[in-house]
């Protein structure tokens, strides 16, 4: 049993497709099939069922998947640990970041990092915080810069770097724009524009409303905060936005509620040895606090 076969197995399991796995691994589909067939022969069991166009894990495949991930992560970790001994800062660094952090927090830090470490091949991926979190858990990403959840998996190490204070806002032409003081009942008479329900912002709004026995009056939604800001500014609804995004096009609303602060920072897997490049980026983030 070799890592090439395990890598093919995990990639097919993740994509649910031999053809997509082949594209990701830069192999032909027949090469991927041969690797899976060899692995099945070595283990003397079938790992996938092919039902029509669907590729499904068998019971044996489901049992093998978490172990295969562990083996691949351990192999990568060993290679990274040995490579770190040279002290050289280079190679590929896979980092995921939310769109908000990449636009409003990262540019000066990344500019400095790239200038200091030109041998690093930065694989910067833009993803929702929840997707990036799963990428770190699965071992696909070394680091993720995201909105931190109040509850972290014990396998994850998380560190807050920035804090976003959030404010309720509307556009100048919204009926509530002239209100100096209002409560959540009055606010909730109008539709909200919020990111998806699994995000920190959406959940905190729902929690504040629920404490007053209110059900969220949700209008449109998108996970891009800059798009939300635009829609709010033209009067399509109210929202909860970071203070760093509030400009002259928006009006802050005083709802008399407790302040909401959103923690932003980085995460990595505790069982993973960070590359020299990742360590330097973490150090840069820490010194920016």
Secondary structure, DSSP 8 states (H G I E B T S, - for coil): --HHHHHHHHHHHHHT-HHHHHHHHTS-HHHHHHHHHHHHHHHTS--EEEETTEEEE-HHHHHHHHHHHHHHHHHHHHHHHHHHTT----EEEEEEE-HHHHHHTSHHHHHHHHHH-TTEEEEEEE--HHHHHHHHHHTS-SEEEEE--SS--TTEEEEEEEEEEEEEEEETTSTTTT-SS--HHHHTTS-EEE--TTSHHHHHHHHHHHTTT----EEEE-S-HHHHHHHHHTTS-BEEEEGGG--TTEEE-------EEEEEEEEEETTS---HHHHHHHHHHHHT-
